[in-house]
Amino acid sequence: MSLRDIFVVLAVLAMFWVTESKDVGLEKRNQVNPTTIGDVAKILNEYATRIKELQSKKGWCKDGTPGAPGAPGKPGKDGRDGQQGLPGPRGRDGRDGQHGAQGPRGSPGSQGPRGVQGPMGHPGPKSGGVKYIRWGRTSCPSGANLVYKGRVGGERYTHTGGGSNYVCLTEAPKYASYTNVLKKYSAFMYGSEYQVHSTEHSNPFNNKNLHDHDVPCAVCFVPNRNTELMIPATYECPTGWSKEYWGYLMSEYYNHANQRNYICVDQDAEPVKGTIHNHDGALLYGVQGRCGSLPCLPYVEGRELTCVVCTK
């Protein structure tokens, strides 16, 4: 602002101070208050003195324009960093993002060390089973499954050759290649008959009418067993064994040409119904003990020997 502008402002202020209110009479409006004028003069005098002082200082222009700016001061030093504030409270967990796509399968890692051997487990259920022939019957004891039933067969008692064992033939034979003509050079299969006449033959079956009847048989299977054993001269099984059935020891007549193996015929033997005839063939006789090399006692001369079939 120039000196002229300053005087104009002061003059305007003086005009307001020397006038009176419009509501006062004319006489009073024309009257000047000497106290107010003196105050204005004093203020003007003080501003004039101040202006002269400012003009005398270096850098003030006569026309009232400001002088050239002074040289810049030296920059102040940066202040020190303030102390680190306390950490704010933990913010709330954000929501789970969307499930990303499955990444590629990684390469297999190296094989780990072998672990410590665990305790032995409980034994599993037994498997397998065992089969036996129940001679003289068409059914199996409780706990055994019937595989098939049939008839006992073997070579004729007068033949010196052929098979020496008894077999359990099926009731429903099936043939393949055959000739239907008996050949001179052949082995033969005959049916078996009981030879247990009450007066002439050894009959351990309590005089049951079995003489000259055909002999039936049954092939039985016992699951969860591994061994079958026929024990002659007793009707009891050893401890730990299961009795399948017991009966009497039978084989071929001692003076016949064909020798047989010993088989255990069920003590409750039955005949094949409708076969009361005398065809002979593979015959079955009771077996008696003879003293000598066989000790008497405990064996008894002429007593029919028992037998038992056991499984385990």
Secondary structure, 3 states (H helix, E strand, C coil): CCHHHHHHHHHHHHHHHHCCCCCCCHHHHHCCCHHHHHHHHHHHHHHHHHHHHHHHCCCECCCCCECCCCCCCCCCCCCCCCCCCCCCCCCCCCCCCCCCCCCCCCCCCCCCCCCCCCCCCCCCCCCCEEEEEEECCCCCCCCCEEEEEEEEEECCCCCCCCCCCCEEEECCCCCCCCCCCCCCCCCCCEEEEECCCCCCCCCCCCCCCCCCCECEEEEEEEECCCCEEEEECCCCCCCCCEEEEEEEEEECCCCCCCCCCCEEEECCCCCCCCCCCCCCCEEEEECECCECCECCCCCCCCCECEEEEEEC
